[in-house]
Amino acid sequence: MLNMVFLVNPWLSSFNQPGLCITVAVLLHYFLLAAFTWMCLESAHFYLSLVKVFNIYIPKYILKCCIAGWGIPAIVIMIVLIINKDFYGNGSQSENNPFSNFCWIQDNMVFYISVVAYIFLAFLINTAMFITVLLQIHSLKSRRRKRSRFWKQ
């Protein structure tokens, strides 16, 4: 959906309909945040699968992942819309090309907080999960080497 909204965005913005442009910008923002949220959920699942292998039964795990994966971005979008729906709009880079318009976030501060900070947080979570999994795998290898040396002796 992110790709589809991104591809039709310039065409829809050429209609110069503020409501349509706000809707397209909200959808683009939502699906972008959802993609990064699901990436974080995948890293958490990776951690659970490789580090916490046994006794990790979580009741209604898929439902909880879906609520987080689709709900957290919706909360961010709702907050932005509640503060001011005019943060979304039509930004023109060139006046002579009608398809240079793009419906997106118009306020830089909102962009940095709701997109850049969100993606940076997702990157930090993924990095932490990745390092934790690597350390766990390294400790398993070192324990296995110590056991094999012990049995050889």
C-alpha positions in Angstrom: 0.0 0.0 0.0 2.9 2.3 0.7 4.2 1.9 -2.8 0.8 2.3 -4.4 0.0 5.5 -2.5 3.5 6.8 -3.2 3.1 6.2 -6.9 -0.4 7.7 -7.3 0.4 10.7 -5.0 1.6 13.1 -7.8 -1.3 12.3 -10.0 -3.9 12.8 -7.2 -2.2 16.0 -6.1 -2.6 17.4 -9.6 -6.4 17.6 -9.0 -5.8 20.5 -6.5 -8.4 19.1 -4.1 -7.3 19.9 -0.5 -9.3 17.1 1.1 -8.0 14.6 -1.4 -4.4 15.7 -0.8 -4.8 15.6 3.0 -6.2 12.0 2.7 -3.4 10.9 0.4 -0.7 12.5 2.7 -2.3 10.8 5.7 -2.3 7.4 4.0 1.3 7.8 2.8 2.4 8.8 6.3 0.4 6.0 7.9 1.7 3.2 5.6 5.3 4.5 6.0 5.1 4.3 9.8 3.3 1.0 9.6 6.1 -0.5 7.5 8.7 0.6 10.1 6.5 -0.6 13.0 6.2 -4.1 11.4 10.0 -4.1 10.9 10.4 -3.6 14.6 7.9 -6.3 15.3 9.9 -8.6 13.1 13.0 -7.9 15.0 11.2 -8.6 18.3 10.0 -11.9 16.8 13.6 -12.7 15.7 14.7 -12.1 19.3 12.0 -14.3 20.7 12.8 -17.1 18.2 16.6 -17.1 18.6 17.2 -16.0 22.2 14.1 -16.9 24.2 13.6 -20.2 22.4 11.8 -22.2 25.1 8.8 -21.2 27.3 7.8 -18.2 25.3 4.1 -18.9 24.8 2.3 -15.5 24.5 -1.5 -15.8 24.4 -3.0 -14.2 21.2 0.5 -13.3 19.9 -0.6 -12.6 16.4 -3.5 -10.4 17.5 -1.1 -8.4 19.8 1.3 -8.0 16.9 -1.5 -6.8 14.6 -2.7 -4.3 17.2 0.8 -2.9 17.6 1.7 -3.0 13.9 -1.4 -1.2 12.8 -2.3 0.7 15.9 0.8 2.5 16.9 1.1 4.3 13.5 -2.6 5.1 13.7 -2.1 6.8 17.1 0.7 8.9 15.7 -1.4 9.9 12.7 -4.4 10.7 15.0 -2.2 12.9 17.2 -0.9 14.9 14.2 -4.5 15.3 12.9 -5.9 16.3 16.2 -3.2 19.0 16.6 -3.8 20.4 13.1 -5.0 18.7 9.9 -3.3 21.4 7.9 0.1 19.9 8.7 -0.7 17.7 5.7 -1.0 19.3 2.3 0.3 19.9 -1.2 4.0 20.9 -1.5 5.0 22.2 -4.9 8.7 22.0 -6.0 8.1 23.4 -9.5 5.3 25.6 -10.8 5.6 24.7 -14.5 5.2 20.9 -14.0 1.8 19.8 -12.7 3.1 16.5 -11.5 5.8 18.0 -9.3 3.2 18.5 -6.6 3.3 15.9 -3.8 0.9 15.5 -0.9 2.9 15.2 2.2 3.7 16.8 5.6 4.1 20.5 5.2 5.6 21.4 8.6 9.2 20.6 9.1 8.9 20.1 12.9 6.1 17.6 12.5 8.0 15.8 9.8 11.1 15.5 12.1 9.1 14.3 15.1 6.6 12.0 13.4 8.7 10.5 10.7 12.5 11.0 11.3 12.3 10.4 15.1 10.0 7.4 14.6 12.3 5.8 12.0 15.3 6.5 14.2 13.6 4.8 17.1 12.8 1.8 15.0 16.4 1.7 13.8 17.6 1.8 17.5 15.3 -1.0 18.5 16.3 -3.2 15.5 20.0 -2.5 16.2 19.5 -3.5 19.9 17.7 -6.7 19.0 20.3 -7.5 16.4 23.2 -7.0 18.8 21.4 -9.0 21.5 20.9 -11.9 19.1 24.6 -11.8 17.9 25.8 -11.8 21.5 23.6 -14.8 22.3 24.8 -16.7 19.3 28.4 -15.9 20.2 28.0 -17.1 23.8 26.4 -20.3 22.5 29.4 -20.9 20.3 31.9 -20.2 23.0 30.0 -22.5 25.4 30.0 -25.3 22.8 33.8 -24.9 22.2 34.5 -25.1 26.0 32.4 -28.3 26.2 34.1 -29.9 23.2 37.6 -29.1 24.7 36.4 -30.6 28.0 35.2 -33.8 26.4 38.4 -34.1 24.3 40.5 -33.9 27.4 
